[in-house]
Amino acid sequence: MGTYATAAEVVAELAAYSDLQLPSGDALERLIDQAERAVDRRIGGHLVDPMNGRRVVPLLLTSWQREALKHAVAVAVGHLSEQDTEAAFGHDDLLPVSLQRIHGDGLNRKIDAELAGSGLVRRSGCARPDPVFLAVDPLPAA
């Protein structure tokens, strides 16, 4: 059973897409788990909760944030269900001849669009320091 979205919620979210063939039963649960891990990777920054194994505890969120998580998982499930086996394992990220990285499958952009403005996405920074601090010598000349 999903933490961010149940199978029934995912099916209801994706009901408008009649051409989408979702698996059922355990296969759908595995797809939801994979989608929730993808959403967790995009959320970043949060510590993993030891009780549910996810980065966010839905009970501690606002209803709007829970809806954003549910939509993001549903979109990810729909996207993942349409991938072939190679794409699901990430083998399509490299061109075979020159091993040059290509753009990828677009799942991250879709998850980001669903989580935009929810306040859930955190990034830890590796930003360059302000140039002012680089120019100032912290030790006085002797």
NUDREN-278562 format. One record per residue: residue in one letter; y, x, z of N, C-alpha, C in turn. Coordinates in Angstrom, 2 decimals, always signed. Layout:
<nodes>
 res     npy     npx     npz    capy    capx    capz     cpy     cpx     cpz
   a       Y       X       Z       Y       X       Z       Y       X       Z
...
</nodes>
This chain:
<nodes>
 res     npy     npx     npz    capy    capx    capz     cpy     cpx     cpz
   m   -1.19   +0.85   +0.00   +0.00   +0.00   +0.00   +1.24   +0.88   +0.00
   g   +2.18   +0.56   -0.85   +3.39   +1.36   -0.99   +4.29   +1.27   +0.23
   t   +5.05   +2.32   +0.45   +6.00   +2.36   +1.56   +7.34   +1.76   +1.13
   y   +7.79   +2.11   -0.07   +9.08   +1.63   -0.57   +8.96   +0.31   -1.31
   a   +7.81   +0.07   -1.94   +7.59   -1.16   -2.69   +6.09   -1.47   -2.71
   t   +5.76   -2.73   -2.52   +4.36   -3.15   -2.59   +3.98   -3.42   -4.04
   a   +2.70   -3.56   -4.29   +2.22   -3.84   -5.64   +2.80   -5.15   -6.16
   a   +2.85   -6.17   -5.30   +3.40   -7.46   -5.71   +4.88   -7.35   -6.09
   e   +5.64   -6.55   -5.33   +7.06   -6.37   -5.64   +7.25   -5.63   -6.96
   v   +6.42   -4.63   -7.20   +6.52   -3.87   -8.45   +6.19   -4.77   -9.64
   v   +5.12   -5.54   -9.52   +4.74   -6.46  -10.61   +5.85   -7.47  -10.86
   a   +6.45   -8.00   -9.79   +7.54   -8.97   -9.94   +8.76   -8.33  -10.60
   e   +9.08   -7.09  -10.21  +10.23   -6.39  -10.80  +10.04   -6.15  -12.29
   l   +8.81   -5.87  -12.69   +8.53   -5.52  -14.09   +8.02   -6.70  -14.90
   a   +8.05   -7.91  -14.37   +7.52   -9.09  -15.06   +8.29   -9.39  -16.35
   a   +9.55   -9.03  -16.41  +10.36   -9.31  -17.60   +9.92   -8.48  -18.80
   y   +9.22   -7.39  -18.57   +8.76   -6.53  -19.65   +7.34   -6.92  -20.03
   s   +7.23   -7.92  -20.90   +5.92   -8.48  -21.23   +5.03   -7.50  -21.98
   d   +5.61   -6.52  -22.67   +4.79   -5.56  -23.42   +4.27   -4.42  -22.54
   l   +4.70   -4.37  -21.31   +4.27   -3.33  -20.39   +2.90   -3.67  -19.80
   q   +1.95   -2.79  -19.96   +0.60   -3.01  -19.46   +0.41   -2.22  -18.17
   l   +0.52   -2.91  -17.04   +0.32   -2.27  -15.74   -1.15   -2.33  -15.36
   p   -1.66   -1.28  -14.75   -3.03   -1.35  -14.23   -3.07   -2.28  -13.02
   s   -4.24   -2.56  -12.54   -4.35   -3.43  -11.36   -5.15   -2.72  -10.27
   g   -5.10   -3.28   -9.08   -5.89   -2.78   -7.97   -5.53   -1.37   -7.54
   d   -6.56   -0.55   -7.35   -6.36   +0.82   -6.87   -5.57   +1.68   -7.84
   a   -5.73   +1.44   -9.14   -4.98   +2.22  -10.13   -3.48   +1.97  -10.00
   l   -3.10   +0.73   -9.73   -1.69   +0.41   -9.52   -1.18   +1.05   -8.24
   e   -1.98   +1.03   -7.19   -1.59   +1.66   -5.93   -1.38   +3.17   -6.11
   r   -2.25   +3.82   -6.88   -2.09   +5.25   -7.14   -0.80   +5.51   -7.94
   l   -0.50   +4.62   -8.88   +0.72   +4.76   -9.66   +1.95   +4.56   -8.77
   i   +1.90   +3.63   -7.84   +3.01   +3.41   -6.90   +3.19   +4.63   -6.02
   d   +2.09   +5.21   -5.54   +2.17   +6.42   -4.72   +2.81   +7.57   -5.51
   q   +2.41   +7.72   -6.76   +2.99   +8.76   -7.61   +4.48   +8.50   -7.84
   a   +4.85   +7.24   -8.04   +6.26   +6.89   -8.25   +7.07   +7.13   -6.97
   e   +6.51   +6.82   -5.82   +7.23   +7.05   -4.57   +7.43   +8.55   -4.32
   r   +6.45   +9.37   -4.69   +6.64  +10.82   -4.56   +7.73  +11.30   -5.50
   a   +7.81  +10.73   -6.70   +8.87  +11.10   -7.64  +10.24  +10.69   -7.09
   v  +10.32   +9.51   -6.47  +11.58   +9.07   -5.86  +11.94   +9.99   -4.70
   d  +10.96  +10.36   -3.88  +11.22  +11.29   -2.77  +11.77  +12.62   -3.27
   r  +11.23  +13.11   -4.38  +11.74  +14.38   -4.93  +13.19  +14.25   -5.35
   r  +13.58  +13.09   -5.87  +14.97  +12.89   -6.29  +15.87  +12.67   -5.10
   i  +15.37  +12.08   -4.02  +16.19  +11.85   -2.83  +16.53  +13.19   -2.19
   g  +15.54  +14.05   -2.02  +15.78  +15.38   -1.47  +16.45  +15.36   -0.11
   g  +16.66  +16.52   +0.47  +17.47  +16.69   +1.66  +16.99  +16.09   +2.96
   h  +16.28  +14.99   +2.94  +15.77  +14.36   +4.15  +14.48  +15.04   +4.58
   l  +14.23  +15.05   +5.86  +12.95  +15.55   +6.36  +11.89  +14.49   +6.13
   v  +10.66  +14.91   +5.96   +9.56  +13.97   +5.77   +9.22  +13.33   +7.10
   d   +9.15  +12.00   +7.10   +8.80  +11.27   +8.31   +7.30  +11.41   +8.56
   p   +6.89  +11.86   +9.73   +5.45  +12.08   +9.98   +4.65  +10.77  +10.03
   m   +5.30   +9.66  +10.27   +4.58   +8.38  +10.37   +4.19   +7.82   +9.00
   n   +5.11   +7.89   +8.02   +4.79   +7.30   +6.73   +4.64   +8.33   +5.60
   g   +4.94   +9.59   +5.90   +4.78  +10.63   +4.89   +5.85  +10.62   +3.80
   r   +6.88   +9.86   +3.98   +7.97   +9.75   +3.00   +9.26  +10.30   +3.60
   r  +10.23  +10.49   +2.74  +11.51  +11.05   +3.19  +12.43  +10.02   +3.83
   v  +12.15   +8.75   +3.66  +13.02   +7.70   +4.18  +12.15   +6.66   +4.89
   v  +12.64   +6.15   +6.00  +11.98   +5.05   +6.70  +12.71   +3.77   +6.29
   p  +12.07   +2.90   +5.51  +12.77   +1.71   +5.00  +13.34   +0.80   +6.09
   l  +12.72   +0.74   +7.26  +13.23   -0.13   +8.32  +14.58   +0.32   +8.85
   l  +14.93   +1.59   +8.66  +16.21   +2.11   +9.15  +17.33   +1.99   +8.12
   l  +17.04   +1.39   +6.97  +18.02   +1.29   +5.88  +18.64   -0.09   +5.84
   t  +19.76   -0.17   +5.13  +20.36   -1.48   +4.87  +19.52   -2.19   +3.81
   s  +19.72   -3.49   +3.69  +18.94   -4.25   +2.70  +19.25   -3.75   +1.29
   w  +20.49   -3.36   +1.04  +20.87   -2.87   -0.28  +20.15   -1.56   -0.60
   q  +20.03   -0.67   +0.38  +19.32   +0.59   +0.17  +17.84   +0.35   -0.06
   r  +17.26   -0.61   +0.67  +15.84   -0.93   +0.45  +15.63   -1.48   -0.96
   e  +16.55   -2.31   -1.42  +16.45   -2.84   -2.79  +16.56   -1.71   -3.82
   a  +17.46   -0.76   -3.58  +17.60   +0.38   -4.49  +16.31   +1.19   -4.56
   l  +15.68   +1.42   -3.41  +14.40   +2.12   -3.38  +13.33   +1.35   -4.13
   k  +13.28   +0.04   -3.91  +12.27   -0.79   -4.58  +12.48   -0.76   -6.09
   h  +13.72   -0.88   -6.54  +14.00   -0.82   -7.98  +13.63   +0.53   -8.56
   a  +13.96   +1.60   -7.85  +13.64   +2.95   -8.33  +12.14   +3.15   -8.47
   v  +11.38   +2.66   -7.49   +9.91   +2.79   -7.56   +9.37   +1.95   -8.71
   a   +9.88   +0.75   -8.88   +9.40   -0.11   -9.97   +9.68   +0.51  -11.33
   v  +10.88   +1.05  -11.51  +11.23   +1.70  -12.77  +10.32   +2.91  -13.01
   a  +10.06   +3.67  -11.94   +9.20   +4.84  -12.07   +7.77   +4.43  -12.41
   v   +7.27   +3.36  -11.81   +5.92   +2.87  -12.12   +5.84   +2.45  -13.58
   g   +6.85   +1.71  -14.04   +6.87   +1.29  -15.44   +6.88   +2.48  -16.38
   h   +7.67   +3.47  -16.04   +7.76   +4.67  -16.86   +6.45   +5.45  -16.85
   l   +5.89   +5.65  -15.68   +4.65   +6.41  -15.56   +3.46   +5.71  -16.21
   s   +3.47   +4.38  -16.20   +2.35   +3.65  -16.80   +2.33   +3.77  -18.32
   e   +3.46   +4.12  -18.90   +3.54   +4.27  -20.36   +3.27   +5.69  -20.83
   q   +3.12   +6.63  -19.91   +2.91   +8.02  -20.31   +1.46   +8.28  -20.68
   d   +1.29   +9.22  -21.59   -0.07   +9.67  -21.89   -0.47  +10.71  -20.85
   t   -1.70  +11.14  -20.88   -2.23  +12.05  -19.87   -1.49  +13.37  -19.84
   e   -1.16  +13.92  -21.01   -0.45  +15.20  -21.05   +0.91  +15.09  -20.38
   a   +1.64  +14.04  -20.69   +2.97  +13.86  -20.10   +2.88  +13.64  -18.60
   a   +1.86  +12.93  -18.15   +1.71  +12.66  -16.72   +1.51  +13.94  -15.92
   f   +0.88  +14.94  -16.52   +0.67  +16.21  -15.83   +1.77  +17.22  -16.12
   g   +2.77  +16.84  -16.92   +3.89  +17.74  -17.21   +3.62  +18.75  -18.28
   h   +2.54  +18.57  -19.04   +2.21  +19.54  -20.08   +3.09  +19.40  -21.31
   d   +3.89  +18.34  -21.39   +4.76  +18.17  -22.54   +6.14  +18.79  -22.32
   d   +6.32  +19.48  -21.21   +7.62  +20.08  -20.92   +7.85  +21.39  -21.65
   l   +6.85  +21.94  -22.28   +6.99  +23.20  -22.99   +6.57  +23.03  -24.44
   l   +7.33  +23.60  -25.34   +6.90  +23.62  -26.73   +5.78  +24.64  -26.86
   p   +4.70  +24.33  -27.54   +3.54  +25.23  -27.54   +3.76  +26.57  -28.22
   v   +4.61  +26.65  -29.22   +4.76  +27.89  -29.97   +5.63  +28.91  -29.24
   s   +6.81  +28.49  -28.85   +7.75  +29.45  -28.28   +7.87  +29.35  -26.76
   l   +7.16  +28.41  -26.17   +7.26  +28.17  -24.72   +8.70  +27.96  -24.27
   q   +9.44  +27.24  -25.07  +10.82  +26.92  -24.75  +10.85  +25.56  -24.05
   r  +11.56  +25.48  -22.95  +11.61  +24.24  -22.18  +12.36  +23.17  -22.96
   i  +11.77  +21.97  -23.01  +12.45  +20.86  -23.66  +12.95  +19.91  -22.59
   h  +13.59  +18.83  -23.00  +14.33  +17.98  -22.07  +13.46  +17.26  -21.05
   g  +12.23  +16.97  -21.32  +11.39  +16.27  -20.36  +11.30  +14.79  -20.66
   d  +10.75  +14.04  -19.74  +10.44  +12.63  -20.00  +11.53  +11.66  -19.58
   g  +12.55  +12.10  -18.88  +13.66  +11.23  -18.51  +13.45  +10.42  -17.24
   l  +12.34  +10.62  -16.54  +12.09   +9.85  -15.33  +13.15  +10.12  -14.27
   n  +13.56  +11.36  -14.12  +14.57  +11.69  -13.09  +15.88  +10.95  -13.33
   r  +16.29  +10.86  -14.58  +17.54  +10.14  -14.88  +17.42   +8.65  -14.54
   k  +16.24   +8.08  -14.78  +16.05   +6.65  -14.49  +16.05   +6.40  -12.98
   i  +15.41   +7.28  -12.23  +15.41   +7.14  -10.77  +16.82   +7.32  -10.24
   d  +17.53   +8.33  -10.74  +18.91   +8.57  -10.29  +19.80   +7.36  -10.56
   a  +19.61   +6.71  -11.70  +20.42   +5.54  -12.04  +20.18   +4.40  -11.05
   e  +18.94   +4.24  -10.61  +18.63   +3.17   -9.65  +19.15   +3.49   -8.24
   l  +19.18   +4.77   -7.88  +19.62   +5.16   -6.54  +21.12   +5.45   -6.45
   a  +21.81   +5.41   -7.58  +23.24   +5.75   -7.61  +24.03   +4.84   -6.67
   g  +24.84   +5.45   -5.84  +25.71   +4.71   -4.93  +25.03   +4.21   -3.67
   s  +23.74   +4.48   -3.50  +23.02   +3.97   -2.33  +23.22   +4.84   -1.10
   g  +23.69   +6.06   -1.29  +23.86   +6.98   -0.18  +22.55   +7.63   +0.26
   l  +21.49   +7.43   -0.50  +20.19   +7.98   -0.14  +19.96   +9.39   -0.68
   v  +20.60   +9.72   -1.79  +20.35  +11.01   -2.43  +21.13  +12.09   -1.70
   r  +20.41  +13.11   -1.27  +21.03  +14.26   -0.60  +20.59  +15.51   -1.33
   r  +21.50  +16.39   -1.51  +21.18  +17.67   -2.12  +21.62  +18.76   -1.17
   s  +20.78  +19.76   -0.99  +21.19  +20.91   -0.19  +21.87  +21.88   -1.13
   g  +22.92  +22.46   -0.66  +23.74  +23.24   -1.57  +23.42  +24.71   -1.65
   c  +23.55  +25.18   -2.81  +23.56  +26.61   -3.09  +24.84  +26.90   -3.85
   a  +25.89  +26.22   -3.46  +27.15  +26.35   -4.17  +27.78  +27.70   -3.90
   r  +28.51  +28.15   -4.89  +29.21  +29.41   -4.71  +30.32  +29.23   -3.70
   p  +30.59  +30.24   -2.89  +31.66  +30.10   -1.89  +33.03  +30.02   -2.55
   d  +33.96  +29.49   -1.80  +35.33  +29.38   -2.28  +35.87  +30.78   -2.59
   p  +36.51  +30.97   -3.73  +37.01  +32.30   -4.10  +38.00  +32.89   -3.10
   v  +38.69  +32.05   -2.34  +39.65  +32.54   -1.36  +38.93  +33.39   -0.32
   f  +37.76  +32.94   +0.09  +37.02  +33.67   +1.12  +36.45  +34.99   +0.58
   l  +36.23  +35.05   -0.70  +35.72  +36.29   -1.28  +36.80  +37.37   -1.34
   a  +38.05  +36.94   -1.48  +39.14  +37.89   -1.64  +39.66  +38.41   -0.30
   v  +39.36  +37.77   +0.78  +39.88  +38.16   +2.09  +38.88  +39.07   +2.77
   d  +39.34  +40.25   +3.21  +38.49  +41.17   +3.93  +38.50  +40.78   +5.40
   p  +37.35  +40.42   +5.99  +37.34  +39.95   +7.37  +37.62  +41.07   +8.39
   l  +37.42  +42.31   +8.01  +37.67  +43.41   +8.94  +38.98  +44.10   +8.59
   p  +39.84  +44.31   +9.60  +41.10  +45.01   +9.32  +40.83  +46.48   +8.99
   a  +41.74  +47.05   +8.22  +41.61  +48.48   +7.87  +41.87  +49.33   +9.10
   a  +41.12  +50.42   +9.24  +41.26  +51.27  +10.43  +42.30  +52.34  +10.23
</nodes>
